[in-house]
Amino acid sequence: MSSSRSPWSKRSLTAQAMGHVDPITKAVVPPIHVATTYIRDEDNAYSSGYVYGRPDNATIREAEGVLAMLEEAEAGALLFSSGMAAATAVFQALNPGDHIVASKVMYWALRNWLMTEAVRWGLAVDFVETDDLDALRAVVVPGRTKLLWVETPSNPLWTITDIAAVAEIAHAAGARLAVDSTTASPVHTRPLNLGADIVMHAATKVLNGHSDVVAGALAGAKADEFWAKVASIRKMQGAILGPFEAYLLMRGMRTLHVRTAAQAKSALELAQRFSAHPKVARVLYPGLPQHPGHDIAARQMEGGFGYMLSIQVTGGEAAAISTAAKVRLWKRATSLGGVESLVEHRASIEGPGTPCPSDLLRLSTGIEDVEDLYRDLDEALRVS
Ligand SMILES: *Cc1c(COP(=O)(O)O)cnc(C)c1O
């Protein structure tokens, strides 16, 4: 459902979760539908459209409606039990022998899955720097490459890939483009409008925003055969999100625009201030003019450059780990996109073979007072 059919903005529609009111009680918060089974009509049909809990659920559909509206997804949205379940459903909809090309710098667990399970499944996988269009053109094989998978801004260097340009390369080769837009959020970027076929979110992150739900989502540009295959995989493999989680996700999404605006504003301020910090060698944030992807980001992102940034500390790996150990307000934890700010030494968690520099700290900016966030990290840097 597109907001173009509504007189209200996406922000208004999201705040009211599409304005749904329970028809019986007139409650402004819809009930959570937990039933696993539904009564059949006397003529043996299922006129309600619901049959069983594994394929579908009314609470799921309500949350999917919000996401489909946000992403302007003609095919609608599908919620999964995690971001990984959403992403892997897309790859499993391909056939053994198909060639895929993915961003070299991307979410580590998915990169691992592609290098192991996807290969076992019979997919041929190439990783390239998808911000380098010539490198991308060189590895795409027309007719054989079926999917390009791009993450932008990508973990943890916040590399920016030009979605419109990559969509053109994919489509010229007869391939689809899927974009992991988790860190951009539907507020800052709408990949489907830029030519992508599928957009994926780890809804665990900023979509829910409260670090209390693991969820994933896909939204599709076209209700074609491939999209139907992905939906069938969710149904057959039981990868759907539970109704309680869908309800929590919908509650979280109501404040998405307010949270992302505040988080992006603070992230930009932190990026600017830490750029001038004596203990910081480099700040990686697409909102900074010196970031290599800044011009493309300025074109393809709206209303800010997101809540994620990284800093490289002058003292190297030991100083980075020590800084993360000394913060008091920032929380030393993995994940991102929540209202609480998180700091993580990524190289430790990614292990050998990571493209992540060892002196790098990944920062997920929350909604706390930005002055407190600066002061806490500044003090930890100075004593490390
Ligand atoms: C967290 C994350 C994922 C995986 O999502 P889960 O819900 O943890 O399975 C995928 N991509 C990105 C960019 C992420 O940050």
The ligand as an SDF file (V2000), in Angstrom:
LIG
                    3D

 15 15  0  0  0  0  0  0  0  0999 V2000
   21.6390   -7.5710   12.2900 C   0  0  0  0  0  0  0  0  0  0  0  0
   21.7810   -7.5230   10.8220 C   0  0  0  0  0  0  0  0  0  0  0  0
   21.3920   -8.5940   10.0120 C   0  0  0  0  0  0  0  0  0  0  0  0
   20.8510   -9.8850   10.5920 C   0  0  0  0  0  0  0  0  0  0  0  0
   19.6530   -9.6950   11.3040 O   0  0  0  0  0  0  0  0  0  0  0  0
   19.2160  -10.6770   12.5100 P   0  0  0  0  0  0  0  0  0  0  0  0
   17.8500  -10.1800   12.8850 O   0  0  0  0  0  0  0  0  0  0  0  0
   20.2420  -10.5550   13.5770 O   0  0  0  0  0  0  0  0  0  0  0  0
   19.1720  -12.0610   11.9420 O   0  0  0  0  0  0  0  0  0  0  0  0
   21.5230   -8.4590    8.6360 C   0  0  0  0  0  0  0  0  0  0  0  0
   22.0210   -7.3340    8.0810 N   0  0  0  0  0  0  0  0  0  0  0  0
   22.4070   -6.2830    8.8310 C   0  0  0  0  0  0  0  0  0  0  0  0
   22.9620   -5.0700    8.1710 C   0  0  0  0  0  0  0  0  0  0  0  0
   22.3050   -6.3370   10.2180 C   0  0  0  0  0  0  0  0  0  0  0  0
   22.7200   -5.2960   10.9540 O   0  0  0  0  0  0  0  0  0  0  0  0
  1  2  1  0
  2  3  1  0
  2 14  2  0
  3  4  1  0
  3 10  2  0
  4  5  1  0
  5  6  1  0
  6  7  2  0
  6  8  1  0
  6  9  1  0
 10 11  1  0
 11 12  2  0
 12 13  1  0
 12 14  1  0
 14 15  1  0
M  END
$$$$
